[in-house]
Amino acid sequence: MLVPGLTDDDFLLEELAAYLTAFPNIEKVELLPYHTMGISKYEQLGMEYPLNDTEPPGKESLTRARELFASYKLPL
């Protein structure tokens, strides 16, 4: 899951991509963008949503992450 400010750091993404290259049987890597669909569930349960101020990643961020994983020849 690509969460702005948490998991979209270029260094961390590159570390993950490099790690995944050790597994030759990977058929597909899916980069899932963070979304806010869970907010209403938290509200219904009377719980505070921990990522309330977090916006979904922009198209630019997703493209950058996909290009980075593709540069490691990982199947997207």
PQR file with spaces between the fields and no chain letter, atoms N, CA, C, O and H, PARSE charges and radii, in Angstrom:
ATOM       1  N    MET     1       0.859   -1.169    0.000 -0.4000 1.5000
ATOM       2  CA   MET     1       0.000    0.000    0.000 -0.0000 2.0000
ATOM       3  C    MET     1       0.903    1.229    0.000  0.5500 1.7000
ATOM       4  O    MET     1       1.807    1.354    0.827 -0.5500 1.4000
ATOM       5  N    LEU     2       0.649    2.112   -0.920 -0.4000 1.5000
ATOM       6  CA   LEU     2       1.434    3.339   -1.064 -0.0000 2.0000
ATOM       7  C    LEU     2       0.727    4.459   -0.300  0.5500 1.7000
ATOM       8  O    LEU     2      -0.262    5.016   -0.777 -0.5500 1.4000
ATOM       9  H    LEU     2      -0.085    2.011   -1.592  0.4000 1.0000
ATOM      10  N    VAL     3       1.244    4.784    0.892 -0.4000 1.5000
ATOM      11  CA   VAL     3       0.645    5.802    1.758 -0.0000 2.0000
ATOM      12  C    VAL     3       1.578    7.009    1.811  0.5500 1.7000
ATOM      13  O    VAL     3       2.714    6.893    2.273 -0.5500 1.4000
ATOM      14  H    VAL     3       2.047    4.331    1.279  0.4000 1.0000
ATOM      15  N    PRO     4       1.109    8.168    1.341 -0.5600 1.5000
ATOM      16  CA   PRO     4       1.951    9.366    1.374  0.2800 2.0000
ATOM      17  C    PRO     4       2.467    9.659    2.780  0.5500 1.7000
ATOM      18  O    PRO     4       1.714    9.664    3.754 -0.5500 1.4000
ATOM      19  N    GLY     5       3.772    9.901    2.855 -0.4000 1.5000
ATOM      20  CA   GLY     5       4.389   10.227    4.128 -0.0000 2.0000
ATOM      21  C    GLY     5       4.755    9.020    4.977  0.5500 1.7000
ATOM      22  O    GLY     5       5.439    9.166    5.990 -0.5500 1.4000
ATOM      23  H    GLY     5       4.385    9.897    2.064  0.4000 1.0000
ATOM      24  N    LEU     6       4.316    7.837    4.586 -0.4000 1.5000
ATOM      25  CA   LEU     6       4.638    6.625    5.351 -0.0000 2.0000
ATOM      26  C    LEU     6       5.387    5.598    4.521  0.5500 1.7000
ATOM      27  O    LEU     6       6.453    5.129    4.920 -0.5500 1.4000
ATOM      28  H    LEU     6       3.761    7.718    3.762  0.4000 1.0000
ATOM      29  N    THR     7       4.838    5.247    3.374 -0.4000 1.5000
ATOM      30  CA   THR     7       5.432    4.169    2.579 -0.0000 2.0000
ATOM      31  C    THR     7       5.805    4.599    1.164  0.5500 1.7000
ATOM      32  O    THR     7       6.104    3.753    0.322 -0.5500 1.4000
ATOM      33  H    THR     7       3.972    5.628    3.049  0.4000 1.0000
ATOM      34  N    ASP     8       5.790    5.891    0.894 -0.4000 1.5000
ATOM      35  CA   ASP     8       6.104    6.355   -0.462 -0.0000 2.0000
ATOM      36  C    ASP     8       7.507    6.937   -0.589  0.5500 1.7000
ATOM      37  O    ASP     8       7.826    7.581   -1.588 -0.5500 1.4000
ATOM      38  H    ASP     8       5.547    6.579    1.578  0.4000 1.0000
ATOM      39  N    ASP     9       8.334    6.713    0.407 -0.4000 1.5000
ATOM      40  CA   ASP     9       9.705    7.195    0.393 -0.0000 2.0000
ATOM      41  C    ASP     9      10.505    6.448   -0.681  0.5500 1.7000
ATOM      42  O    ASP     9      10.481    5.218   -0.723 -0.5500 1.4000
ATOM      43  H    ASP     9       8.075    6.190    1.219  0.4000 1.0000
ATOM      44  N    ASP    10      11.201    7.173   -1.535 -0.4000 1.5000
ATOM      45  CA   ASP    10      11.958    6.548   -2.627 -0.0000 2.0000
ATOM      46  C    ASP    10      12.973    5.529   -2.125  0.5500 1.7000
ATOM      47  O    ASP    10      13.126    4.463   -2.721 -0.5500 1.4000
ATOM      48  H    ASP    10      11.221    8.172   -1.501  0.4000 1.0000
ATOM      49  N    PHE    11      13.663    5.845   -1.041 -0.4000 1.5000
ATOM      50  CA   PHE    11      14.660    4.923   -0.502 -0.0000 2.0000
ATOM      51  C    PHE    11      14.004    3.615   -0.066  0.5500 1.7000
ATOM      52  O    PHE    11      14.500    2.534   -0.384 -0.5500 1.4000
ATOM      53  H    PHE    11      13.539    6.711   -0.557  0.4000 1.0000
ATOM      54  N    LEU    12      12.893    3.711    0.659 -0.4000 1.5000
ATOM      55  CA   LEU    12      12.204    2.499    1.126 -0.0000 2.0000
ATOM      56  C    LEU    12      11.638    1.686   -0.033  0.5500 1.7000
ATOM      57  O    LEU    12      11.696    0.457   -0.017 -0.5500 1.4000
ATOM      58  H    LEU    12      12.491    4.589    0.917  0.4000 1.0000
ATOM      59  N    LEU    13      11.097    2.360   -1.028 -0.4000 1.5000
ATOM      60  CA   LEU    13      10.567    1.651   -2.191 -0.0000 2.0000
ATOM      61  C    LEU    13      11.686    0.933   -2.942  0.5500 1.7000
ATOM      62  O    LEU    13      11.510   -0.190   -3.415 -0.5500 1.4000
ATOM      63  H    LEU    13      11.050    3.359   -1.041  0.4000 1.0000
ATOM      64  N    GLU    14      12.826    1.590   -3.043 -0.4000 1.5000
ATOM      65  CA   GLU    14      13.959    0.960   -3.727 -0.0000 2.0000
ATOM      66  C    GLU    14      14.460   -0.253   -2.936  0.5500 1.7000
ATOM      67  O    GLU    14      14.804   -1.278   -3.524 -0.5500 1.4000
ATOM      68  H    GLU    14      12.968    2.503   -2.659  0.4000 1.0000
ATOM      69  N    GLU    15      14.501   -0.139   -1.621 -0.4000 1.5000
ATOM      70  CA   GLU    15      14.893   -1.276   -0.776 -0.0000 2.0000
ATOM      71  C    GLU    15      13.925   -2.444   -0.967  0.5500 1.7000
ATOM      72  O    GLU    15      14.352   -3.594   -1.066 -0.5500 1.4000
ATOM      73  H    GLU    15      14.222    0.694   -1.143  0.4000 1.0000
ATOM      74  N    LEU    16      12.636   -2.154   -1.019 -0.4000 1.5000
ATOM      75  CA   LEU    16      11.636   -3.204   -1.214 -0.0000 2.0000
ATOM      76  C    LEU    16      11.786   -3.844   -2.588  0.5500 1.7000
ATOM      77  O    LEU    16      11.742   -5.069   -2.708 -0.5500 1.4000
ATOM      78  H    LEU    16      12.289   -1.220   -0.939  0.4000 1.0000
ATOM      79  N    ALA    17      11.962   -3.037   -3.614 -0.4000 1.5000
ATOM      80  CA   ALA    17      12.128   -3.575   -4.965 -0.0000 2.0000
ATOM      81  C    ALA    17      13.358   -4.469   -5.049  0.5500 1.7000
ATOM      82  O    ALA    17      13.309   -5.544   -5.646 -0.5500 1.4000
ATOM      83  H    ALA    17      11.999   -2.042   -3.517  0.4000 1.0000
ATOM      84  N    ALA    18      14.449   -4.029   -4.456 -0.4000 1.5000
ATOM      85  CA   ALA    18      15.678   -4.833   -4.461 -0.0000 2.0000
ATOM      86  C    ALA    18      15.462   -6.148   -3.723  0.5500 1.7000
ATOM      87  O    ALA    18      15.926   -7.195   -4.175 -0.5500 1.4000
ATOM      88  H    ALA    18      14.489   -3.155   -3.971  0.4000 1.0000
ATOM      89  N    TYR    19      14.775   -6.105   -2.609 -0.4000 1.5000
ATOM      90  CA   TYR    19      14.480   -7.310   -1.832 -0.0000 2.0000
ATOM      91  C    TYR    19      13.645   -8.300   -2.651  0.5500 1.7000
ATOM      92  O    TYR    19      13.913   -9.502   -2.647 -0.5500 1.4000
ATOM      93  H    TYR    19      14.399   -5.254   -2.242  0.4000 1.0000
ATOM      94  N    LEU    20      12.643   -7.788   -3.342 -0.4000 1.5000
ATOM      95  CA   LEU    20      11.745   -8.662   -4.104 -0.0000 2.0000
ATOM      96  C    LEU    20      12.437   -9.364   -5.263  0.5500 1.7000
ATOM      97  O    LEU    20      11.968  -10.408   -5.715 -0.5500 1.4000
ATOM      98  H    LEU    20      12.425   -6.812   -3.345  0.4000 1.0000
ATOM      99  N    THR    21      13.534   -8.815   -5.748 -0.4000 1.5000
ATOM     100  CA   THR    21      14.250   -9.465   -6.853 -0.0000 2.0000
ATOM     101  C    THR    21      14.847  -10.806   -6.434  0.5500 1.7000
ATOM     102  O    THR    21      15.225  -11.608   -7.288 -0.5500 1.4000
ATOM     103  H    THR    21      13.915   -7.966   -5.381  0.4000 1.0000
ATOM     104  N    ALA    22      14.936  -11.052   -5.148 -0.4000 1.5000
ATOM     105  CA   ALA    22      15.468  -12.326   -4.648 -0.0000 2.0000
ATOM     106  C    ALA    22      14.466  -13.471   -4.822  0.5500 1.7000
ATOM     107  O    ALA    22      14.808  -14.633   -4.605 -0.5500 1.4000
ATOM     108  H    ALA    22      14.629  -10.400   -4.454  0.4000 1.0000
ATOM     109  N    PHE    23      13.245  -13.146   -5.209 -0.4000 1.5000
ATOM     110  CA   PHE    23      12.190  -14.146   -5.365 -0.0000 2.0000
ATOM     111  C    PHE    23      11.811  -14.256   -6.846  0.5500 1.7000
ATOM     112  O    PHE    23      10.962  -13.506   -7.325 -0.5500 1.4000
ATOM     113  H    PHE    23      12.967  -12.201   -5.386  0.4000 1.0000
ATOM     114  N    PRO    24      12.436  -15.184   -7.565 -0.5600 1.5000
ATOM     115  CA   PRO    24      12.233  -15.270   -9.023  0.2800 2.0000
ATOM     116  C    PRO    24      10.837  -15.737   -9.436  0.5500 1.7000
ATOM     117  O    PRO    24      10.473  -15.595  -10.604 -0.5500 1.4000
ATOM     118  N    ASN    25      10.063  -16.278   -8.536 -0.4000 1.5000
ATOM     119  CA   ASN    25       8.737  -16.796   -8.898 -0.0000 2.0000
ATOM     120  C    ASN    25       7.618  -15.771   -8.762  0.5500 1.7000
ATOM     121  O    ASN    25       6.447  -16.120   -8.915 -0.5500 1.4000
ATOM     122  H    ASN    25      10.358  -16.394   -7.588  0.4000 1.0000
ATOM     123  N    ILE    26       7.947  -14.537   -8.484 -0.4000 1.5000
ATOM     124  CA   ILE    26       6.915  -13.500   -8.373 -0.0000 2.0000
ATOM     125  C    ILE    26       6.286  -13.301   -9.742  0.5500 1.7000
ATOM     126  O    ILE    26       6.977  -13.030  -10.724 -0.5500 1.4000
ATOM     127  H    ILE    26       8.898  -14.254   -8.360  0.4000 1.0000
ATOM     128  N    GLU    27       4.980  -13.439   -9.796 -0.4000 1.5000
ATOM     129  CA   GLU    27       4.266  -13.280  -11.070 -0.0000 2.0000
ATOM     130  C    GLU    27       3.806  -11.850  -11.306  0.5500 1.7000
ATOM     131  O    GLU    27       3.718  -11.400  -12.448 -0.5500 1.4000
ATOM     132  H    GLU    27       4.418  -13.660   -8.999  0.4000 1.0000
ATOM     133  N    LYS    28       3.510  -11.131  -10.212 -0.4000 1.5000
ATOM     134  CA   LYS    28       3.017   -9.766  -10.371 -0.0000 2.0000
ATOM     135  C    LYS    28       3.167   -8.994   -9.064  0.5500 1.7000
ATOM     136  O    LYS    28       2.884   -9.515   -7.984 -0.5500 1.4000
ATOM     137  H    LYS    28       3.582  -11.497   -9.284  0.4000 1.0000
ATOM     138  N    VAL    29       3.613   -7.755   -9.178 -0.4000 1.5000
ATOM     139  CA   VAL    29       3.680   -6.845   -8.043 -0.0000 2.0000
ATOM     140  C    VAL    29       2.613   -5.787   -8.270  0.5500 1.7000
ATOM     141  O    VAL    29       2.582   -5.138   -9.315 -0.5500 1.4000
ATOM     142  H    VAL    29       3.842   -7.332  -10.055  0.4000 1.0000
ATOM     143  N    GLU    30       1.738   -5.618   -7.285 -0.4000 1.5000
ATOM     144  CA   GLU    30       0.697   -4.600   -7.394 -0.0000 2.0000
ATOM     145  C    GLU    30       0.983   -3.502   -6.387  0.5500 1.7000
ATOM     146  O    GLU    30       1.109   -3.766   -5.191 -0.5500 1.4000
ATOM     147  H    GLU    30       1.763   -6.145   -6.436  0.4000 1.0000
ATOM     148  N    LEU    31       1.084   -2.286   -6.863 -0.4000 1.5000
ATOM     149  CA   LEU    31       1.285   -1.125   -6.007 -0.0000 2.0000
ATOM     150  C    LEU    31      -0.090   -0.507   -5.754  0.5500 1.7000
ATOM     151  O    LEU    31      -0.658    0.154   -6.624 -0.5500 1.4000
ATOM     152  H    LEU    31       0.982   -2.072   -7.835  0.4000 1.0000
ATOM     153  N    LEU    32      -0.600   -0.728   -4.579 -0.4000 1.5000
ATOM     154  CA   LEU    32      -1.947   -0.271   -4.252 -0.0000 2.0000
ATOM     155  C    LEU    32      -1.897    1.108   -3.607  0.5500 1.7000
ATOM     156  O    LEU    32      -1.229    1.286   -2.589 -0.5500 1.4000
ATOM     157  H    LEU    32      -0.138   -1.265   -3.873  0.4000 1.0000
ATOM     158  N    PRO    33      -2.596    2.090   -4.185 -0.5600 1.5000
ATOM     159  CA   PRO    33      -2.606    3.421   -3.582  0.2800 2.0000
ATOM     160  C    PRO    33      -3.533    3.461   -2.366  0.5500 1.7000
ATOM     161  O    PRO    33      -4.605    2.857   -2.367 -0.5500 1.4000
ATOM     162  N    TYR    34      -3.105    4.173   -1.342 -0.4000 1.5000
ATOM     163  CA   TYR    34      -3.929    4.395   -0.158 -0.0000 2.0000
ATOM     164  C    TYR    34      -5.229    5.068   -0.585  0.5500 1.7000
ATOM     165  O    TYR    34      -5.240    5.881   -1.509 -0.5500 1.4000
ATOM     166  H    TYR    34      -2.234    4.663   -1.341  0.4000 1.0000
ATOM     167  N    HIS    35      -6.324    4.724    0.093 -0.4000 1.5000
ATOM     168  CA   HIS    35      -7.606    5.386   -0.147 -0.0000 2.0000
ATOM     169  C    HIS    35      -8.275    5.666    1.197  0.5500 1.7000
ATOM     170  O    HIS    35      -7.828    5.170    2.231 -0.5500 1.4000
ATOM     171  H    HIS    35      -6.314    4.063    0.844  0.4000 1.0000
ATOM     172  N    THR    36      -9.318    6.439    1.182 -0.4000 1.5000
ATOM     173  CA   THR    36      -9.980    6.854    2.421 -0.0000 2.0000
ATOM     174  C    THR    36     -11.317    6.146    2.644  0.5500 1.7000
ATOM     175  O    THR    36     -12.138    6.626    3.427 -0.5500 1.4000
ATOM     176  H    THR    36      -9.681    6.841    0.342  0.4000 1.0000
ATOM     177  N    MET    37     -11.549    5.036    1.986 -0.4000 1.5000
ATOM     178  CA   MET    37     -12.845    4.358    2.102 -0.0000 2.0000
ATOM     179  C    MET    37     -13.126    3.809    3.504  0.5500 1.7000
ATOM     180  O    MET    37     -14.284    3.561    3.842 -0.5500 1.4000
ATOM     181  H    MET    37     -10.883    4.646    1.351  0.4000 1.0000
ATOM     182  N    GLY    38     -12.110    3.618    4.308 -0.4000 1.5000
ATOM     183  CA   GLY    38     -12.324    3.056    5.637 -0.0000 2.0000
ATOM     184  C    GLY    38     -12.741    4.065    6.688  0.5500 1.7000
ATOM     185  O    GLY    38     -13.090    3.681    7.804 -0.5500 1.4000
ATOM     186  H    GLY    38     -11.170    3.819    4.034  0.4000 1.0000
ATOM     187  N    ILE    39     -12.714    5.348    6.356 -0.4000 1.5000
ATOM     188  CA   ILE    39     -13.032    6.389    7.342 -0.0000 2.0000
ATOM     189  C    ILE    39     -14.425    6.201    7.932  0.5500 1.7000
ATOM     190  O    ILE    39     -14.596    6.292    9.148 -0.5500 1.4000
ATOM     191  H    ILE    39     -12.431    5.660    5.449  0.4000 1.0000
ATOM     192  N    SER    40     -15.410    5.942    7.099 -0.4000 1.5000
ATOM     193  CA   SER    40     -16.787    5.816    7.613 -0.0000 2.0000
ATOM     194  C    SER    40     -16.934    4.627    8.554  0.5500 1.7000
ATOM     195  O    SER    40     -17.714    4.690    9.504 -0.5500 1.4000
ATOM     196  H    SER    40     -15.271    5.868    6.112  0.4000 1.0000
ATOM     197  N    LYS    41     -16.209    3.559    8.311 -0.4000 1.5000
ATOM     198  CA   LYS    41     -16.270    2.398    9.205 -0.0000 2.0000
ATOM     199  C    LYS    41     -15.750    2.766   10.595  0.5500 1.7000
ATOM     200  O    LYS    41     -16.335    2.389   11.610 -0.5500 1.4000
ATOM     201  H    LYS    41     -15.575    3.508    7.539  0.4000 1.0000
ATOM     202  N    TYR    42     -14.642    3.508   10.623 -0.4000 1.5000
ATOM     203  CA   TYR    42     -14.105    3.952   11.903 -0.0000 2.0000
ATOM     204  C    TYR    42     -15.110    4.849   12.618  0.5500 1.7000
ATOM     205  O    TYR    42     -15.312    4.716   13.824 -0.5500 1.4000
ATOM     206  H    TYR    42     -14.167    3.815    9.799  0.4000 1.0000
ATOM     207  N    GLU    43     -15.741    5.763   11.876 -0.4000 1.5000
ATOM     208  CA   GLU    43     -16.727    6.670   12.471 -0.0000 2.0000
ATOM     209  C    GLU    43     -17.908    5.894   13.044  0.5500 1.7000
ATOM     210  O    GLU    43     -18.381    6.203   14.138 -0.5500 1.4000
ATOM     211  H    GLU    43     -15.577    5.871   10.895  0.4000 1.0000
ATOM     212  N    GLN    44     -18.388    4.884   12.310 -0.4000 1.5000
ATOM     213  CA   GLN    44     -19.510    4.073   12.789 -0.0000 2.0000
ATOM     214  C    GLN    44     -19.169    3.333   14.078  0.5500 1.7000
ATOM     215  O    GLN    44     -20.039    3.096   14.916 -0.5500 1.4000
ATOM     216  H    GLN    44     -18.004    4.633   11.422  0.4000 1.0000
ATOM     217  N    LEU    45     -17.902    2.973   14.228 -0.4000 1.5000
ATOM     218  CA   LEU    45     -17.453    2.262   15.425 -0.0000 2.0000
ATOM     219  C    LEU    45     -17.044    3.221   16.544  0.5500 1.7000
ATOM     220  O    LEU    45     -16.649    2.787   17.627 -0.5500 1.4000
ATOM     221  H    LEU    45     -17.195    3.165   13.548  0.4000 1.0000
ATOM     222  N    GLY    46     -17.139    4.522   16.280 -0.4000 1.5000
ATOM     223  CA   GLY    46     -16.771    5.521   17.276 -0.0000 2.0000
ATOM     224  C    GLY    46     -15.277    5.590   17.523  0.5500 1.7000
ATOM     225  O    GLY    46     -14.826    5.980   18.600 -0.5500 1.4000
ATOM     226  H    GLY    46     -17.459    4.875   15.400  0.4000 1.0000
ATOM     227  N    MET    47     -14.514    5.205   16.508 -0.4000 1.5000
ATOM     228  CA   MET    47     -13.057    5.199   16.634 -0.0000 2.0000
ATOM     229  C    MET    47     -12.451    6.332   15.824  0.5500 1.7000
ATOM     230  O    MET    47     -13.014    6.768   14.820 -0.5500 1.4000
ATOM     231  H    MET    47     -14.880    4.887   15.634  0.4000 1.0000
ATOM     232  N    GLU    48     -11.298    6.800   16.275 -0.4000 1.5000
ATOM     233  CA   GLU    48     -10.589    7.834   15.534 -0.0000 2.0000
ATOM     234  C    GLU    48      -9.773    7.176   14.422  0.5500 1.7000
ATOM     235  O    GLU    48      -9.046    6.212   14.659 -0.5500 1.4000
ATOM     236  H    GLU    48     -10.841    6.446   17.091  0.4000 1.0000
ATOM     237  N    TYR    49      -9.903    7.706   13.216 -0.4000 1.5000
ATOM     238  CA   TYR    49      -9.173    7.171   12.070 -0.0000 2.0000
ATOM     239  C    TYR    49      -7.745    7.696   12.123  0.5500 1.7000
ATOM     240  O    TYR    49      -7.542    8.909   12.073 -0.5500 1.4000
ATOM     241  H    TYR    49     -10.494    8.490   13.024  0.4000 1.0000
ATOM     242  N    PRO    50      -6.741    6.811   12.224 -0.5600 1.5000
ATOM     243  CA   PRO    50      -5.361    7.273   12.416  0.2800 2.0000
ATOM     244  C    PRO    50      -4.757    8.033   11.236  0.5500 1.7000
ATOM     245  O    PRO    50      -3.791    8.774   11.417 -0.5500 1.4000
ATOM     246  N    LEU    51      -5.301    7.864   10.045 -0.4000 1.5000
ATOM     247  CA   LEU    51      -4.763    8.551    8.862 -0.0000 2.0000
ATOM     248  C    LEU    51      -5.733    9.616    8.351  0.5500 1.7000
ATOM     249  O    LEU    51      -5.782    9.900    7.155 -0.5500 1.4000
ATOM     250  H    LEU    51      -6.086    7.262    9.898  0.4000 1.0000
ATOM     251  N    ASN    52      -6.490   10.193    9.256 -0.4000 1.5000
ATOM     252  CA   ASN    52      -7.542   11.133    8.895 -0.0000 2.0000
ATOM     253  C    ASN    52      -7.055   12.292    8.035  0.5500 1.7000
ATOM     254  O    ASN    52      -7.783   12.739    7.149 -0.5500 1.4000
ATOM     255  H    ASN    52      -6.449    9.962   10.229  0.4000 1.0000
ATOM     256  N    ASP    53      -5.859   12.784    8.268 -0.4000 1.5000
ATOM     257  CA   ASP    53      -5.333   13.932    7.522 -0.0000 2.0000
ATOM     258  C    ASP    53      -4.478   13.525    6.328  0.5500 1.7000
ATOM     259  O    ASP    53      -3.817   14.374    5.729 -0.5500 1.4000
ATOM     260  H    ASP    53      -5.267   12.421    8.988  0.4000 1.0000
ATOM     261  N    THR    54      -4.479   12.248    5.973 -0.4000 1.5000
ATOM     262  CA   THR    54      -3.653   11.754    4.881 -0.0000 2.0000
ATOM     263  C    THR    54      -4.452   11.719    3.584  0.5500 1.7000
ATOM     264  O    THR    54      -5.536   11.139    3.519 -0.5500 1.4000
ATOM     265  H    THR    54      -5.016   11.559    6.460  0.4000 1.0000
ATOM     266  N    GLU    55      -3.907   12.336    2.575 -0.4000 1.5000
ATOM     267  CA   GLU    55      -4.533   12.341    1.255 -0.0000 2.0000
ATOM     268  C    GLU    55      -4.022   11.143    0.451  0.5500 1.7000
ATOM     269  O    GLU    55      -2.888   10.710    0.660 -0.5500 1.4000
ATOM     270  H    GLU    55      -3.026   12.807    2.628  0.4000 1.0000
ATOM     271  N    PRO    56      -4.825   10.601   -0.458 -0.5600 1.5000
ATOM     272  CA   PRO    56      -4.336    9.541   -1.342  0.2800 2.0000
ATOM     273  C    PRO    56      -3.159   10.046   -2.178  0.5500 1.7000
ATOM     274  O    PRO    56      -3.056   11.245   -2.440 -0.5500 1.4000
ATOM     275  N    PRO    57      -2.278    9.148   -2.595 -0.5600 1.5000
ATOM     276  CA   PRO    57      -1.133    9.586   -3.394  0.2800 2.0000
ATOM     277  C    PRO    57      -1.570   10.109   -4.757  0.5500 1.7000
ATOM     278  O    PRO    57      -2.569    9.662   -5.321 -0.5500 1.4000
ATOM     279  N    GLY    58      -0.812   11.051   -5.265 -0.4000 1.5000
ATOM     280  CA   GLY    58      -1.103   11.596   -6.579 -0.0000 2.0000
ATOM     281  C    GLY    58      -0.618   10.674   -7.684  0.5500 1.7000
ATOM     282  O    GLY    58       0.148    9.739   -7.446 -0.5500 1.4000
ATOM     283  H    GLY    58      -0.001   11.414   -4.807  0.4000 1.0000
ATOM     284  N    LYS    59      -1.074   10.952   -8.886 -0.4000 1.5000
ATOM     285  CA   LYS    59      -0.688   10.156  -10.057 -0.0000 2.0000
ATOM     286  C    LYS    59       0.830   10.142  -10.236  0.5500 1.7000
ATOM     287  O    LYS    59       1.406    9.124  -10.619 -0.5500 1.4000
ATOM     288  H    LYS    59      -1.696   11.712   -9.080  0.4000 1.0000
ATOM     289  N    GLU    60       1.466   11.262   -9.961 -0.4000 1.5000
ATOM     290  CA   GLU    60       2.917   11.406  -10.091 -0.0000 2.0000
ATOM     291  C    GLU    60       3.649   10.433   -9.156  0.5500 1.7000
ATOM     292  O    GLU    60       4.630    9.804   -9.553 -0.5500 1.4000
ATOM     293  H    GLU    60       0.998   12.090   -9.651  0.4000 1.0000
ATOM     294  N    SER    61       3.175   10.317   -7.939 -0.4000 1.5000
ATOM     295  CA   SER    61       3.789    9.428   -6.955 -0.0000 2.0000
ATOM     296  C    SER    61       3.641    7.963   -7.377  0.5500 1.7000
ATOM     297  O    SER    61       4.582    7.179   -7.252 -0.5500 1.4000
ATOM     298  H    SER    61       2.378   10.828   -7.616  0.4000 1.0000
ATOM     299  N    LEU    62       2.465    7.602   -7.875 -0.4000 1.5000
ATOM     300  CA   LEU    62       2.239    6.229   -8.339 -0.0000 2.0000
ATOM     301  C    LEU    62       3.111    5.907   -9.547  0.5500 1.7000
ATOM     302  O    LEU    62       3.676    4.818   -9.639 -0.5500 1.4000
ATOM     303  H    LEU    62       1.701    8.239   -7.977  0.4000 1.0000
ATOM     304  N    THR    63       3.217    6.843  -10.456 -0.4000 1.5000
ATOM     305  CA   THR    63       4.039    6.643  -11.647 -0.0000 2.0000
ATOM     306  C    THR    63       5.497    6.449  -11.258  0.5500 1.7000
ATOM     307  O    THR    63       6.171    5.566  -11.789 -0.5500 1.4000
ATOM     308  H    THR    63       2.758    7.729  -10.382  0.4000 1.0000
ATOM     309  N    ARG    64       5.989    7.273  -10.331 -0.4000 1.5000
ATOM     310  CA   ARG    64       7.375    7.172   -9.879 -0.0000 2.0000
ATOM     311  C    ARG    64       7.634    5.801   -9.244  0.5500 1.7000
ATOM     312  O    ARG    64       8.665    5.182   -9.505 -0.5500 1.4000
ATOM     313  H    ARG    64       5.442    7.990   -9.900  0.4000 1.0000
ATOM     314  N    ALA    65       6.707    5.330   -8.418 -0.4000 1.5000
ATOM     315  CA   ALA    65       6.867    4.029   -7.761 -0.0000 2.0000
ATOM     316  C    ALA    65       6.853    2.899   -8.794  0.5500 1.7000
ATOM     317  O    ALA    65       7.662    1.974   -8.714 -0.5500 1.4000
ATOM     318  H    ALA    65       5.869    5.833   -8.206  0.4000 1.0000
ATOM     319  N    ARG    66       5.944    2.972   -9.752 -0.4000 1.5000
ATOM     320  CA   ARG    66       5.881    1.938  -10.796 -0.0000 2.0000
ATOM     321  C    ARG    66       7.163    1.908  -11.622  0.5500 1.7000
ATOM     322  O    ARG    66       7.683    0.836  -11.934 -0.5500 1.4000
ATOM     323  H    ARG    66       5.287    3.723   -9.817  0.4000 1.0000
ATOM     324  N    GLU    67       7.663    3.075  -11.970 -0.4000 1.5000
ATOM     325  CA   GLU    67       8.904    3.145  -12.753 -0.0000 2.0000
ATOM     326  C    GLU    67      10.076    2.568  -11.972  0.5500 1.7000
ATOM     327  O    GLU    67      10.936    1.893  -12.538 -0.5500 1.4000
ATOM     328  H    GLU    67       7.241    3.946  -11.717  0.4000 1.0000
ATOM     329  N    LEU    68      10.106    2.836  -10.675 -0.4000 1.5000
ATOM     330  CA   LEU    68      11.186    2.308   -9.844 -0.0000 2.0000
ATOM     331  C    LEU    68      11.130    0.776   -9.817  0.5500 1.7000
ATOM     332  O    LEU    68      12.159    0.124   -9.993 -0.5500 1.4000
ATOM     333  H    LEU    68       9.408    3.385  -10.215  0.4000 1.0000
ATOM     334  N    PHE    69       9.951    0.198   -9.602 -0.4000 1.5000
ATOM     335  CA   PHE    69       9.816   -1.256   -9.572 -0.0000 2.0000
ATOM     336  C    PHE    69      10.113   -1.865  -10.944  0.5500 1.7000
ATOM     337  O    PHE    69      10.704   -2.941  -11.038 -0.5500 1.4000
ATOM     338  H    PHE    69       9.116    0.728   -9.459  0.4000 1.0000
ATOM     339  N    ALA    70       9.704   -1.176  -11.992 -0.4000 1.5000
ATOM     340  CA   ALA    70       9.982   -1.657  -13.346 -0.0000 2.0000
ATOM     341  C    ALA    70      11.487   -1.643  -13.634  0.5500 1.7000
ATOM     342  O    ALA    70      11.983   -2.499  -14.367 -0.5500 1.4000
ATOM     343  H    ALA    70       9.225   -0.302  -11.916  0.4000 1.0000
ATOM     344  N    SER    71      12.209   -0.685  -13.068 -0.4000 1.5000
ATOM     345  CA   SER    71      13.651   -0.624  -13.283 -0.0000 2.0000
ATOM     346  C    SER    71      14.371   -1.829  -12.670  0.5500 1.7000
ATOM     347  O    SER    71      15.501   -2.141  -13.047 -0.5500 1.4000
ATOM     348  H    SER    71      11.806    0.010  -12.473  0.4000 1.0000
ATOM     349  N    TYR    72      13.720   -2.494  -11.736 -0.4000 1.5000
ATOM     350  CA   TYR    72      14.259   -3.724  -11.153 -0.0000 2.0000
ATOM     351  C    TYR    72      13.716   -4.968  -11.871  0.5500 1.7000
ATOM     352  O    TYR    72      13.884   -6.096  -11.406 -0.5500 1.4000
ATOM     353  H    TYR    72      12.802   -2.240  -11.429  0.4000 1.0000
ATOM     354  N    LYS    73      13.067   -4.736  -13.005 -0.4000 1.5000
ATOM     355  CA   LYS    73      12.526   -5.833  -13.829 -0.0000 2.0000
ATOM     356  C    LYS    73      11.480   -6.667  -13.099  0.5500 1.7000
ATOM     357  O    LYS    73      11.334   -7.862  -13.354 -0.5500 1.4000
ATOM     358  H    LYS    73      12.930   -3.820  -13.383  0.4000 1.0000
ATOM     359  N    LEU    74      10.752   -6.021  -12.183 -0.4000 1.5000
ATOM     360  CA   LEU    74       9.686   -6.714  -11.470 -0.0000 2.0000
ATOM     361  C    LEU    74       8.411   -6.639  -12.305  0.5500 1.7000
ATOM     362  O    LEU    74       8.119   -5.592  -12.883 -0.5500 1.4000
ATOM     363  H    LEU    74      10.870   -5.050  -11.975  0.4000 1.0000
ATOM     364  N    PRO    75       7.655   -7.719  -12.380 -0.5600 1.5000
ATOM     365  CA   PRO    75       6.439   -7.732  -13.195  0.2800 2.0000
ATOM     366  C    PRO    75       5.324   -6.902  -12.535  0.5500 1.7000
ATOM     367  O    PRO    75       4.930   -7.150  -11.396 -0.5500 1.4000
ATOM     368  N    LEU    76       4.845   -5.938  -13.269 -0.4000 1.5000
ATOM     369  CA   LEU    76       3.768   -5.080  -12.751 -0.0000 2.0000
ATOM     370  C    LEU    76       2.449   -5.376  -13.443  0.5500 1.7000
ATOM     371  O    LEU    76       1.436   -4.749  -13.134 -0.5500 1.4000
ATOM     372  H    LEU    76       5.164   -5.737  -14.195  0.4000 1.0000
